[in-house]
Amino acid sequence: MSTGPCYHSRMNAICRVACLLGLTALMSPLPAPAQQSGATLYAVEIIVFRDSSVGANEDWTAAPQGRGFGNESTRGGTPQVLRVLPPSDYKLATIEATLRSSGAWRPIAHAAWVQTAANWGTHLGIALADLGINSPGLSGTIYLERATYLHLGVNLNLSGGAATYAINEMRSVKYNERQYFDHPAFGVIAVVSPASPAAGAATR
């Protein structure tokens, strides 16, 4: 593993967010145990934020290989967004405020919604535009897949000037645990919770 200036700056950027938000435990690679098997609806919430001052001498533009994405599957299970939730239902509002007040990180998108999950390995996600996210330079897809474990994935690109940064990762998650998907230039904080049929049936 490289230990040059870019590597150390990258780790410093990651640690700054983890320490700021108390998310160090969320970077553990331990798999999440299976959750309630009867649940079919999920509430997902994400905050996307960017570094306020990306180092000019560091190249973080290389597109990463997908981490944690399983093999392709022919099984069905297309995910469906049943309802986009209003800000009054956000669980991560305090974290967004903390990021905004830090000066080091700038939130650029915040959304929450109720959805069904795709089958594991289908790689059928939901585009940011379908979640009401329209932030300049930000594009990509959010994945929620279900097998023995529940998996959350992000495949996002952030363009700014001549540079484009990418996060491409999927991991197993537990209900109500905040997850941090990291990149030195930008990041994602997310949480998945079980949702009741009533939450999904509400009018968008």
C-alpha positions, 0 to 999 in steps of 0.5 A: 500500500502506498504511503506517499502524500496522496495516501496520507491526505486521503486518510486524513480526509476520511478521519476528519469526517469519521471523527466529526460525526462519530462514525469510526465504528461504521467503517468495520468490515464485519458483515451484518446479520440478517434482519426481519425476513418479513420486511419488504419495504425500506426507508433509505436516507442519504446525505451527499457532501463534498470537501470544501477544499480538495488538494490541487496537487493530488489526483483522486479522479481515477474511477474505482472498481466496484467494491462489494458488488456481487455477480450478475443475477437473472432473478427479478426484483426491480426496486420501486420507489413508493414515496419520497419523504419530506424533510420533516421525516429526515433522521440525519438532519443533525448530521447535515447541520454538523457537516454544514457548520464544520466549514470543511464539508459542504452538503450538496444533496439530502433525500429520504424515500421508501422503496422495495429492494432488488434481489442480490446481484441484479444491480438494479438501482434507482437514479438520483433524479428519481429521488428528487436529487438534482445537484449540479455535477452529481449523478449516479445510482443508489442500490438496495439488494436483498438476499440473506443480508441486506446490501446498500450500494452507491455508484456516484460521480461528482464533476467539478471543473476538469475533474470527476470523482467517483464512489462505487461501493456496496456493503452489507448493512444493519437497520438504523446503522449510519453508513459512511461511503468515503472518498477524499473529495466527497462522501455519502452518509446513509441509513436504512430502516424498516418501513411499514406498509402505511409509510409506503402507501402514502401519496408522494 
